[in-house]
Amino acid sequence: MELLIMISACKGGSAKSITAVMPYFPYSRQSKKKSHRGAITARMIANLLSIAGVDHVITLDLHASQMQGFFGKPVDNLFAEPFIARWIRMNVPGWRDAVVVSKNAGGTKRVTSLADNLKLNFGIVTTDRRRSKAPIPMAMTDSMVFFDSIEQDPSRRPAKDQNEVAPEEQDSNSNFEPVYTPEADLRPETPPAARRPSELEAVHEYTDVRVRDVITGRLVQGHLVDDDYPDANIPSMPTSEGTTPGPLTQETEMIPDSMINSLISTTSSFQPEHALGGSFDAADSSDDETHQVGRPIEQEKTITFVGEVRNRTVFLVDDMIDKSKSWIAAAETVVKRGGAKKVYCIATHGLFNDESLDEMETCECIDYIVVTNTFPISQRMIRRSKKLIVIDISSLLAESIRRHHYGERLEDPYPFRLTVEAT
């Protein structure tokens, strides 16, 4: 609001041009609808800036690069990647054997870019929000059963198999002539290479040794637990007053319920996340720490890591550190399951909402927390934390302002790469 007031005041003072320098763009995670009646707050902020009278916007590492289309004015979206890569080369011992890891599917593009800059390998951590012990509904398996029945039905075999005659029958009936039918001639014949292989053939045909690098684990309350840990998603029976709820027993699980049966029958076709249509958005997984109103909080999730990090240093990279649960879960996975020896949590914007910095500070699997000074961090937090490292990027913003003021060109793909490498 203060920025909008300043822009309006400059506009009222007949300023020639107004440039808004916003190292961290507020509400950048709200760049799309999270629900049917949700608001796109980032677009609203862009509209407010344009209405107030801004002529140019300079920002750093937008959560989604498509947000530049929210503005009706020119936008310079700068990147902190060269500064982070330079800090890694100068301060991390043995960085050439490290691995860059994305803690969610939405940050893979950012991670692969840094890995290409440093010429390192990369990995990815994904979290499944729909872990369930419930049996698979029959509605979901009807299609598989239908196609399997088609393969096994002898009446649906090609006409070529029905018209074939055994060799001994051909010898006894030398005057036998095959019956010609126009339907058989017009029926397309599927080549052997295009036929659907059976499950047994698929197992032998598609064998990839890289599958050994896939590691899975269980997350309960945001922390990695052992496989023999009790299931946290077991529902509890409704109890009367004076009794305590408990998990379902074997006897109660067998009680039929018409409401449950009707719900199970519709699970394969009804998806609350996409009630109005659409498909899965990979960028949505980058907001796995946000909770939507009206949706129950899941106690247990499944986390999967793809990559090889044993006895190596790991760089967990994302655009911002807002909450700590996903960072701690990814760090525990690569250390306890993957065997990594050291973990660096690296982000451009260090928001540290609630007690996220203290939680990451107490995590034994996180060694260092590296952020830039795009978002103000109090000196008290810096002095209190033993793992926090802040990279100064004031020279990046200063050079951007100077070039924009004098009308100089911002070269691609990064305008100040030569300046950063020379310092």
C-alpha positions in Angstrom: 0.0 0.0 0.0 2.9 2.4 0.8 4.4 1.7 -2.6 1.1 2.5 -4.3 0.9 5.8 -2.4 4.4 6.7 -3.4 3.6 5.9 -7.1 0.5 8.0 -6.9 2.4 10.9 -5.3 5.1 10.8 -8.1 2.4 10.7 -10.7 0.7 13.7 -9.2 4.1 15.5 -9.2 4.3 15.1 -13.0 7.2 12.6 -12.9 8.5 11.8 -16.4 8.7 8.0 -15.7 8.1 5.8 -12.6 10.0 2.5 -12.1 9.0 0.2 -9.3 11.9 -1.9 -8.1 10.5 -4.9 -6.2 13.2 -7.5 -5.4 10.5 -9.8 -4.0 7.1 -9.6 -5.7 4.4 -10.0 -3.0 1.8 -12.7 -3.3 3.7 -14.3 -6.1 2.4 -17.8 -5.1 -1.1 -16.7 -5.8 -0.5 -16.5 -9.5 -3.4 -18.9 -10.3 -6.6 -20.1 -8.8 -6.1 -22.6 -6.1 -9.9 -23.3 -5.9 -13.0 -22.7 -8.0 -13.8 -19.4 -6.2 -10.2 -18.4 -5.5 -8.6 -15.1 -6.3 -5.5 -14.5 -8.4 -3.9 -12.1 -6.0 -0.7 -11.6 -8.0 -2.7 -10.3 -11.0 -4.6 -7.9 -8.7 -1.3 -6.5 -7.4 -0.1 -6.0 -11.0 -3.3 -4.2 -11.9 -3.0 -1.9 -8.9 0.5 -1.0 -9.9 -0.6 -0.2 -13.4 -3.6 1.9 -12.2 -1.4 3.8 -9.8 0.8 5.0 -12.7 3.9 2.8 -12.8 5.8 2.7 -16.1 8.3 0.0 -15.5 8.8 -2.9 -13.1 12.1 -4.5 -12.0 11.8 -7.7 -10.0 13.8 -10.8 -9.2 13.0 -14.5 -9.6 9.2 -14.5 -10.0 7.6 -17.6 -8.8 6.2 -18.2 -12.3 7.7 -16.4 -15.3 4.2 -16.2 -16.8 3.4 -13.6 -14.3 5.0 -11.0 -16.5 1.8 -11.2 -18.6 -0.2 -9.7 -15.7 1.4 -6.3 -16.3 0.5 -3.9 -19.1 3.9 -2.3 -18.7 7.4 -3.6 -19.3 8.8 -6.0 -16.7 12.4 -7.0 -16.1 12.5 -10.4 -14.4 16.1 -10.7 -13.2 17.7 -14.0 -11.9 19.9 -14.6 -8.9 21.3 -17.9 -10.4 24.8 -16.4 -11.4 25.3 -15.1 -7.8 24.3 -18.4 -6.3 26.5 -20.3 -8.7 29.4 -18.0 -7.9 28.9 -18.4 -4.2 28.9 -22.2 -4.5 32.2 -22.2 -6.5 33.9 -20.0 -3.9 32.5 -21.4 -0.6 31.5 -25.0 -1.0 34.4 -27.5 -0.8 34.2 -30.4 -3.3 31.2 -28.8 -5.1 32.2 -30.5 -8.4 30.9 -33.8 -7.0 27.7 -32.3 -5.6 24.1 -32.9 -6.8 21.4 -30.3 -7.3 18.0 -31.5 -6.1 14.5 -30.0 -6.5 12.3 -30.5 -3.6 9.1 -30.5 -5.8 8.1 -31.1 -9.4 7.4 -27.4 -10.0 11.0 -26.4 -9.4 12.7 -28.8 -11.9 13.3 -26.1 -14.5 15.1 -23.9 -12.0 17.2 -26.8 -10.7 18.2 -28.0 -14.1 19.3 -24.5 -15.1 21.6 -24.3 -12.0 22.9 -27.8 -12.7 23.8 -26.9 -16.3 25.5 -23.8 -15.1 27.7 -25.8 -12.6 27.8 -28.9 -14.9 26.5 -31.1 -12.1 23.9 -33.9 -11.9 20.5 -33.2 -10.6 17.6 -35.1 -8.8 14.0 -34.5 -7.9 11.9 -35.1 -4.8 8.1 -35.5 -5.2 5.4 -35.9 -2.6 2.2 -37.9 -3.2 -0.7 -36.2 -1.4 -3.1 -39.1 -1.9 -1.6 -42.0 0.0 -4.3 -44.4 1.1 -4.7 -47.9 2.4 -8.2 -48.3 1.0 -8.8 -51.0 -1.6 -8.9 -50.0 -5.2 -12.5 -49.4 -6.4 -13.9 -51.7 -9.0 -14.8 -48.8 -11.2 -11.1 -48.0 -11.6 -10.3 -51.5 -12.7 -13.2 -52.1 -15.1 -11.3 -50.7 -18.0 -8.3 -53.0 -17.4 -10.5 -56.1 -17.0 -12.4 -55.1 -20.2 -9.2 -54.9 -22.3 -7.8 -58.1 -20.9 -11.0 -59.9 -21.8 -10.7 -58.6 -25.3 -7.3 -60.1 -25.7 -8.4 -63.5 -24.2 -11.7 -63.7 -26.2 -11.2 -66.2 -29.1 -14.2 -64.8 -30.9 -12.3 -61.4 -31.3 -9.2 -62.9 -33.0 -8.3 -61.6 -36.4 -9.9 -63.3 -39.4 -6.5 -64.6 -40.5 -6.5 -67.0 -37.5 -10.0 -68.3 -38.2 -9.3 -69.1 -41.9 -6.1 -70.9 -41.2 -6.2 -74.7 -41.8 -4.0 -77.3 -40.2 -1.4 -78.9 -42.5 -2.9 -82.4 -42.2 -6.3 -81.1 -43.2 -4.8 -79.5 -46.3 -3.2 -82.8 -47.3 -6.4 -84.7 -47.0 -8.5 -82.1 -48.8 -6.3 -81.1 -51.7 -9.3 -79.3 -53.4 -9.9 -77.1 -50.5 -10.2 -73.4 -51.3 -10.4 -70.6 -48.7 -13.7 -68.8 -48.6 -13.3 -65.2 -49.7 -15.3 -62.6 -47.9 -15.1 -58.8 -48.6 -15.2 -58.1 -44.9 -12.0 -60.0 -44.3 -10.2 -58.2 -47.1 -11.2 -54.8 -45.8 -10.3 -55.5 -42.2 -7.0 -53.8 -41.3 -4.3 -56.2 -40.2 -2.3 -55.1 -37.1 1.4 -55.6 -37.6 3.2 -57.6 -34.9 5.2 -54.7 -33.8 2.1 -52.6 -33.1 0.3 -55.3 -31.1 -0.1 -54.7 -27.4 2.4 -56.9 -25.5 1.2 -59.0 -22.6 2.2 -58.2 -19.0 4.9 -61.0 -19.1 6.4 -59.7 -22.3 6.4 -56.1 -20.9 8.3 -57.2 -17.8 11.1 -58.7 -19.9 11.1 -56.0 -22.6 11.1 -52.8 -20.4 13.9 -53.3 -18.0 15.8 -50.2 -16.8 18.7 -50.5 -14.4 18.3 -46.8 -13.4 15.3 -47.7 -11.4 17.6 -48.5 -8.6 18.1 -44.8 -8.0 14.4 -44.3 -7.0 13.9 -44.1 -3.2 10.6 -43.9 -1.5 9.6 -43.1 2.1 6.7 -42.3 4.4 6.0 -38.8 5.7 4.0 -38.4 8.9 3.4 -34.9 10.2 6.1 -33.6 7.7 8.9 -36.0 9.0 10.3 -39.1 7.5 9.4 -42.3 9.4 10.3 -46.0 9.2 8.2 -48.4 7.1 7.0 -50.2 10.2 5.6 -47.0 11.7 1.8 -47.2 12.5 -0.4 -45.9 9.7 -1.6 -42.4 10.4 -4.4 -42.4 7.9 -6.5 -45.1 9.6 -9.9 -43.5 10.2 -11.5 -43.6 13.7 -15.0 -44.7 14.5 -17.5 -42.1 15.8 -18.0 -42.6 19.5 -20.5 -41.6 22.0 -20.0 -39.2 24.8 -17.5 -40.4 27.4 -15.5 -42.7 25.1 -12.3 -42.1 23.2 -12.0 -42.6 19.4 -10.0 -45.5 18.2 -8.9 -47.1 14.9 -11.2 -49.4 13.0 -11.0 -53.0 13.9 -11.3 -56.0 11.6 -15.0 -56.4 12.6 -16.0 -52.8 12.0 -14.2 -52.8 8.6 -16.5 -55.5 7.3 -19.8 -53.6 8.1 -21.4 -52.6 4.8 -22.4 -49.0 4.3 -24.5 -47.8 1.4 -23.0 -44.3 1.7 -19.5 -45.6 1.6 -20.3 -47.8 -1.4 -21.8 -44.9 -3.3 -18.8 -42.8 -2.5 -16.4 -45.5 -3.7 -18.3 -45.9 -6.9 -17.8 -42.3 -7.8 -14.1 -41.9 -6.9 -12.8 -42.8 -10.3 -14.8 -40.2 -12.1 -15.0 -37.3 -9.5 -12.0 -35.3 -8.6 -12.5 -32.4 -6.3 -9.3 -30.6 -7.5 -10.6 -30.5 -11.1 -14.3 -30.4 -10.6 -14.7 -28.1 -13.6 -12.3 -30.0 -15.9 -8.6 -29.5 -16.6 -5.5 -31.5 -15.9 -2.8 -31.8 -13.4 -0.5 -28.8 -13.1 3.1 -29.5 -12.3 3.6 -26.1 -10.8 0.9 -26.8 -8.3 3.2 -29.2 -6.5 5.5 -26.3 -5.6 2.8 -25.0 -3.3 2.5 -28.3 -1.3 2.8 -26.5 2.0 -0.3 -24.4 1.5 -3.6 -25.7 2.9 -6.9 -25.1 1.3 -9.9 -24.3 3.4 -12.4 -27.1 3.5 -9.9 -29.9 2.7 -8.9 -32.2 5.5 -5.2 -32.1 6.5 -3.6 -35.4 5.5 -1.6 -37.1 8.2 0.6 -39.3 6.0 2.1 -38.8 2.6 4.5 -40.7 0.3 7.8 -39.1 -0.7 9.9 -40.2 -3.6 13.4 -39.3 -4.5 15.0 -39.9 -7.9 18.8 -39.6 -8.1 22.1 -40.8 -6.7 23.5 -38.7 -3.7 25.3 -41.3 -1.6 28.4 -39.7 0.0 27.8 -36.5 -1.9 26.9 -32.9 -1.1 23.3 -31.9 -2.0 22.0 -28.5 -3.0 18.2 -28.3 -2.3 17.1 -25.4 -4.5 13.8 -23.4 -4.8 12.8 -19.8 -5.4 11.7 -19.1 -1.8 11.8 -20.4 1.8 8.3 -19.7 3.1 7.6 -22.7 5.4 9.9 -25.4 6.5 8.0 -28.7 6.2 8.9 -29.5 2.6 12.5 -28.5 3.1 12.9 -30.7 6.2 11.2 -33.6 4.5 13.4 -33.4 1.4 16.6 -33.1 3.6 15.7 -36.1 5.7 15.0 -38.1 2.6 18.3 -37.4 0.9 20.3 -37.9 4.1 18.5 -40.9 5.8 17.5 -42.8 2.7 19.9 -41.4 0.0 23.0 -41.3 2.1 24.0 -37.7 1.4 26.8 -36.3 3.6 25.8 -32.6 3.6 22.8 -30.6 2.6 22.6 -26.9 1.5 19.1 -25.3 1.4 19.4 -22.6 -1.2 16.7 -20.1 -2.2 16.4 -16.6 -3.6 13.8 -15.2 -1.2 14.0 -15.9 2.5 10.6 -15.2 3.9 10.8 -17.5 7.0 7.2 -17.2 8.1 6.2 -18.4 11.5 9.0 -20.5 13.1 10.3 -21.9 9.9 13.9 -20.7 10.5 14.0 -22.2 14.0 12.6 -25.5 12.7 15.2 -25.7 10.0 17.9 -24.6 12.5 17.1 -27.6 14.7 16.9 -30.1 11.8 20.0 -32.3 12.0 19.9 -33.1 8.3 20.3 -29.4 7.2 23.8 -28.0 7.4 23.4 -24.5 5.8 20.6 -22.2 4.7 21.6 -19.9 1.9 19.3 -17.0 0.8 19.7 -13.6 -0.8 18.7 -10.2 0.7 15.7 -9.6 -1.6 13.5 -9.9 1.4 14.5 -8.0 4.6 15.9 -10.2 7.3 16.4 -8.7 10.8 19.9 -8.7 12.2 18.6 -10.5 15.3 17.6 -13.5 13.2 21.0 -13.5 11.4 22.9 -13.4 14.7 20.8 -16.0 16.3 21.0 -18.5 13.4 24.2 -20.5 13.0 23.3 -22.0 9.6 21.9 -18.9 7.8 24.0 -17.3 5.1 22.8 -14.2 3.2 24.1 -13.3 -0.3 24.2 -9.6 -1.2 22.7 -8.9 -4.6 22.5 -5.1 -4.4 25.0 -4.8 -7.3 22.6 -6.7 -9.5 19.7 -4.3 -8.8 22.0 -1.2 -9.0 23.3 -2.2 -12.4 19.8 -2.9 -13.6 18.6 0.5 -12.5 21.5 2.2 -14.2 21.1 0.5 -17.5 17.4 1.2 -17.5 17.9 4.9 -16.7 20.4 5.4 -19.5 18.4 3.3 -22.0 21.1 0.6 -22.3 20.2 -2.9 -23.5 19.7 -5.9 -21.2 21.5 -8.7 -22.9 20.2 -12.3 -22.9 20.1 -14.7 -21.2 21.3 -12.9 -18.2 22.2 -9.2 -18.4 25.1 -9.1 -15.9 26.8 -12.4 -16.3 30.1 -10.9 -17.3 30.0 -8.4 -14.4 29.3 -11.2 -11.9 32.0 -13.5 -13.1 34.6 -10.7 -13.1 34.0 -9.8 -9.4 
